[in-house]
Amino acid sequence: MRRLILASASPRRRELLAQAGFSFVVHPADVNEDPLPGEEPLAYVVRLARAKAEAVYAQLNDPESLVLGADTTVTLDGHILAKPVDAADAARMLRMLSGRTHRVITGVAVAGARGTEVAAEVTGVRFVALSDDEIAAYVATGEPMDKAGAYGIQGIAAKWIPRIEGCYFNVVGLPLALVTTMLEWNNP
């Protein structure tokens, strides 16, 4: 297989790729992650995944490498819920998610000598109703602070998610089946 480069600093993406048996090197991309005015959540994550993969591929200038870029967001009622800026923002997001089903969208891009392939995975996630005390206690753990939508399905918040529709690994941050298919296609 060609040399795989992960254009992400996400520890969760590193863990998932390693869990799936991939050998890779981490080379985080430095791209502006602000949404464009009026940008839809799906277009937003696909654009960022492409920008990350292509930026790192251009830096490396190695036609034997494949660069994997990804970006995940949580969306509710068409709004992008990115990583919270502070504890109050995390609590606000969790109150929005409480008792509702939201979508987690991950854009994935693989850049290589054959060009860049992009795709996205969408997973529905149902939250139980949360009390203000539960939200405050969870925010106090610090777990929500580096996660889109202010929660991690693989952590404490798991106890509030009775069902998902779609790929669990997408909610963690990297849809492994989709990524595997894309890497196989790009690695003749």
MIMARGU-715752 format. One record per residue: x, y, z of N, C-alpha, C in turn. Coordinates in steps of 0.05 Angstrom, whole numbers, padded with zeros to 5 digits, always signed. Layout:
XYZXYZXYZ
...
//
This chain:
+00017-00024+00000+00000+00000+00000+00018+00025+00000
+00008+00045-00013+00022+00071-00013+00024+00081+00016
+00043+00099+00020+00047+00111+00046+00022+00128+00053
+00010+00122+00076-00015+00136+00084-00007+00158+00103
-00018+00182+00098-00014+00206+00114-00041+00214+00125
-00043+00218+00151-00068+00228+00163-00065+00258+00167
-00081+00274+00153-00080+00303+00155-00097+00313+00177
-00093+00303+00201-00109+00310+00224-00093+00306+00250
-00098+00323+00269-00086+00321+00295-00104+00306+00315
-00128+00297+00306-00148+00285+00323-00138+00258+00335
-00137+00256+00361-00129+00231+00373-00149+00209+00368
-00174+00216+00365-00194+00195+00359-00191+00184+00331
-00184+00201+00312-00179+00190+00285-00154+00172+00284
-00134+00180+00299-00110+00163+00300-00117+00136+00312
-00132+00136+00334-00139+00111+00347-00156+00093+00329
-00175+00105+00314-00192+00089+00296-00176+00077+00273
-00159+00093+00261-00142+00082+00239-00125+00060+00249
-00112+00063+00272-00095+00042+00283-00112+00017+00290
-00135+00021+00301-00153-00001+00308-00160-00017+00283
-00163-00003+00261-00170-00017+00236-00146-00029+00222
-00123-00027+00234-00099-00040+00223-00083-00024+00203
-00088+00002+00200-00073+00018+00181-00047+00028+00193
-00026+00029+00177-00001+00042+00184-00002+00069+00171
+00005+00089+00186+00003+00117+00176+00021+00135+00191
+00025+00159+00179+00040+00180+00192+00021+00204+00195
+00024+00218+00218+00006+00241+00223+00020+00266+00214
+00006+00282+00197+00016+00307+00188-00008+00326+00187
-00014+00339+00210-00038+00356+00211-00038+00379+00191
-00061+00384+00180-00064+00406+00161-00070+00432+00176
-00062+00454+00165-00068+00480+00176-00086+00495+00157
-00112+00491+00161-00132+00505+00144-00152+00519+00162
-00163+00541+00152-00184+00556+00166-00209+00539+00166
-00220+00534+00190-00243+00517+00193-00269+00532+00197
-00269+00558+00192-00294+00573+00194-00313+00567+00171
-00339+00563+00177-00358+00559+00156-00361+00584+00139
-00366+00580+00114-00372+00602+00096-00401+00612+00101
-00407+00637+00095-00434+00647+00100-00454+00630+00085
-00474+00621+00100-00496+00605+00088-00488+00577+00080
-00464+00568+00087-00455+00541+00079-00470+00519+00094
-00480+00500+00079-00494+00477+00090-00474+00458+00104
-00483+00444+00126-00464+00427+00141-00450+00406+00123
-00464+00393+00105-00451+00372+00088-00430+00385+00070
-00436+00407+00058-00417+00421+00041-00393+00430+00057
-00398+00439+00082-00377+00449+00099-00356+00427+00106
-00365+00403+00114-00346+00383+00122-00332+00371+00098
-00345+00369+00075-00332+00359+00051-00311+00379+00042
-00317+00404+00043-00298+00425+00035-00273+00424+00053
-00277+00422+00079-00255+00421+00097-00238+00396+00094
-00251+00373+00090-00236+00348+00086-00219+00350+00062
-00230+00361+00040-00214+00364+00015-00191+00384+00020
-00197+00406+00032-00176+00426+00037-00153+00415+00053
-00160+00399+00074-00139+00388+00091-00122+00368+00075
-00135+00349+00061-00120+00329+00046-00103+00342+00024
-00114+00361+00009-00099+00373-00013-00076+00391-00003
-00080+00404+00020-00059+00421+00031-00035+00404+00039
-00040+00382+00052-00018+00365+00061-00005+00351+00037
-00021+00342+00018-00010+00329-00006+00008+00348-00021
+00000+00373-00024+00017+00393-00037+00043+00398-00022
+00041+00399+00005+00065+00403+00021+00085+00381+00018
+00075+00356+00017+00093+00333+00016+00105+00329-00012
+00090+00335-00032+00099+00332-00060+00111+00304-00064
+00095+00283-00056+00104+00255-00058+00082+00239-00072
+00085+00233-00098+00064+00219-00112+00058+00191-00102
+00075+00180-00085+00071+00153-00074+00054+00154-00049
+00047+00178-00039+00032+00180-00015+00002+00183-00021
-00014+00174-00002-00043+00180-00002-00047+00196+00024
-00061+00219+00021-00067+00236+00044-00097+00235+00051
-00103+00228+00075-00130+00225+00085-00137+00250+00101
-00157+00265+00092-00167+00288+00107-00196+00282+00116
-00203+00292+00138-00231+00288+00148-00239+00312+00166
-00265+00316+00167-00276+00336+00184-00304+00327+00193
-00310+00330+00218-00335+00321+00229-00350+00344+00242
-00376+00345+00237-00392+00365+00251-00418+00352+00260
-00430+00365+00280-00457+00358+00289-00476+00379+00278
-00499+00370+00269-00518+00389+00258-00546+00384+00269
-00559+00405+00276-00587+00403+00286-00602+00427+00274
-00624+00421+00261-00641+00441+00249-00625+00458+00229
-00606+00445+00215-00590+00459+00195-00567+00476+00205
-00564+00476+00232-00542+00492+00244-00518+00474+00249
-00495+00484+00245-00470+00470+00251-00463+00475+00280
-00459+00453+00294-00450+00454+00322-00421+00444+00323
-00403+00463+00322-00374+00456+00321-00365+00451+00350
-00339+00452+00354-00328+00449+00381-00336+00473+00398
-00344+00469+00423-00352+00492+00439-00328+00510+00445
-00334+00536+00447-00313+00556+00453-00308+00558+00483
-00328+00550+00500-00324+00551+00529-00346+00533+00541
-00346+00532+00568-00365+00515+00582-00394+00523+00577
-00399+00549+00576-00426+00559+00571-00436+00550+00544
-00418+00551+00524-00425+00543+00497-00431+00513+00496
-00415+00497+00510-00419+00468+00512-00446+00462+00524
-00453+00476+00546-00479+00472+00559-00502+00479+00540
-00499+00501+00525-00519+00510+00506-00524+00488+00485
-00502+00477+00474-00505+00456+00454-00519+00431+00465
-00511+00423+00489-00523+00399+00501-00553+00403+00506
-00560+00428+00514-00589+00433+00518-00604+00431+00491
-00591+00439+00469-00603+00437+00443-00607+00408+00435
-00587+00391+00441-00588+00363+00434-00607+00346+00451
-00612+00355+00476-00627+00341+00496-00655+00333+00485
-00661+00306+00486-00687+00296+00479-00692+00296+00449
-00671+00300+00433-00675+00302+00404-00656+00284+00388
-00662+00281+00363-00644+00267+00345-00629+00288+00327
-00603+00285+00326-00587+00303+00309-00571+00287+00290
-00557+00300+00272-00540+00286+00252-00511+00292+00258
-00495+00272+00254-00465+00275+00254-00456+00270+00225
-00442+00289+00214-00433+00287+00187-00402+00288+00186
-00390+00269+00173-00361+00270+00169-00355+00270+00140
-00340+00291+00132-00330+00292+00104-00303+00278+00104
-00298+00263+00083-00273+00248+00080-00262+00254+00053
-00235+00258+00052-00222+00262+00026-00196+00247+00025
-00190+00235+00002-00165+00221-00002-00152+00234-00026
-00129+00247-00021-00114+00260-00043-00089+00243-00050
-00085+00240-00076-00062+00224-00085-00057+00231-00114
-00040+00215-00127-00031+00221-00154-00055+00220-00173
-00076+00205-00166-00100+00203-00184-00119+00226-00180
-00113+00245-00162-00131+00267-00156-00142+00264-00128
-00164+00277-00123-00176+00276-00096-00205+00265-00098
-00210+00245-00082-00237+00234-00080-00249+00243-00054
-00274+00252-00055-00288+00261-00031-00314+00246-00027
-00322+00243-00002-00347+00230+00005-00355+00240+00032
-00379+00232+00041-00388+00239+00067-00405+00216+00079
-00405+00215+00105-00422+00196+00119-00440+00212+00138
-00465+00203+00140-00484+00217+00158-00496+00196+00177
-00496+00202+00202-00507+00184+00223-00527+00200+00240
-00550+00189+00245-00570+00201+00263-00564+00191+00292
-00565+00210+00311-00559+00203+00339-00582+00214+00356
-00593+00196+00372-00615+00204+00390-00604+00208+00418
-00611+00231+00430-00604+00237+00458-00629+00234+00475
-00626+00224+00500-00648+00225+00519-00650+00254+00529
-00671+00260+00543-00674+00287+00555-00654+00289+00579
-00640+00311+00579-00619+00315+00600-00628+00337+00619
-00623+00333+00644-00629+00354+00664-00606+00375+00664
-00611+00398+00675-00591+00419+00677-00567+00409+00694
-00573+00393+00715-00552+00383+00732-00535+00363+00717
-00547+00346+00700-00531+00327+00684-00513+00341+00665
-00524+00362+00652-00508+00378+00633-00485+00391+00648
-00490+00404+00670-00469+00418+00685-00447+00398+00694
-00455+00375+00704-00436+00355+00714-00419+00345+00690
-00431+00341+00667-00416+00331+00644-00397+00353+00634
-00406+00377+00632-00388+00399+00623-00365+00402+00642
-00369+00398+00668-00348+00401+00688-00326+00379+00684
-00332+00357+00671-00312+00337+00666-00291+00346+00646
-00298+00366+00629-00281+00375+00608-00283+00359+00582
-00296+00336+00583-00298+00319+00560-00310+00332+00535
-00330+00350+00539-00343+00362+00515-00326+00382+00500
-00305+00392+00512-00291+00416+00502-00277+00413+00475
-00268+00390+00468-00254+00387+00442-00269+00370+00422
-00296+00370+00425-00312+00353+00408-00335+00369+00395
-00339+00364+00369-00361+00376+00355-00387+00368+00369
-00405+00387+00373-00430+00382+00387-00428+00379+00417
-00404+00382+00428-00399+00382+00457-00403+00355+00470
-00399+00333+00456-00401+00307+00469-00384+00287+00454
-00377+00265+00468-00363+00243+00456-00380+00218+00461
-00388+00204+00439-00405+00180+00442-00389+00158+00455
-00362+00159+00453-00346+00138+00464-00339+00143+00493
-00349+00164+00505-00343+00171+00532-00367+00171+00550
-00367+00190+00569-00389+00191+00589-00416+00194+00576
-00418+00209+00554-00444+00215+00541-00457+00190+00530
-00442+00168+00528-00454+00143+00517-00480+00135+00531
-00481+00141+00557-00504+00133+00573-00530+00148+00566
-00527+00169+00550-00550+00185+00542-00559+00180+00513
-00547+00161+00500-00552+00156+00471-00565+00128+00468
-00591+00127+00467-00604+00101+00465-00603+00088+00437
-00599+00105+00417-00597+00093+00390-00583+00112+00371
-00572+00099+00351-00561+00114+00328-00571+00100+00303
-00571+00115+00281-00578+00104+00255-00555+00110+00236
-00539+00090+00231-00516+00094+00214-00490+00084+00227
-00468+00095+00219-00442+00085+00227-00433+00097+00254
-00429+00079+00273-00419+00088+00300-00392+00102+00297
-00374+00092+00281-00347+00103+00279-00348+00131+00267
-00368+00137+00251-00372+00164+00241-00376+00183+00264
-00392+00175+00284-00398+00193+00307-00372+00197+00323
-00355+00178+00324-00330+00181+00339-00311+00200+00323
-00313+00200+00296-00298+00218+00280-00286+00209+00254
-00290+00183+00248-00279+00173+00223-00295+00147+00214
-00310+00149+00193-00326+00126+00184-00307+00105+00171
-00299+00085+00186-00278+00067+00178-00285+00051+00152
-00309+00042+00149-00316+00027+00125-00314+00044+00100
-00324+00069+00102-00321+00087+00079-00292+00094+00073
-00276+00099+00094-00248+00105+00090-00233+00082+00078
-00239+00058+00087-00226+00034+00076-00232+00031+00046
-00257+00034+00039-00265+00033+00010-00250+00054-00006
-00249+00078+00004-00235+00100-00011-00205+00094-00014
-00193+00084+00007-00164+00079+00006-00158+00056-00013
-00175+00035-00013-00171+00013-00031-00174+00022-00060
-00193+00039-00066-00198+00049-00093-00173+00066-00102
-00162+00080-00084-00139+00098-00091-00112+00084-00090
-00112+00058-00084-00087+00043-00081-00087+00019-00100
-00084+00024-00126-00086+00001-00145-00063-00019-00142
//
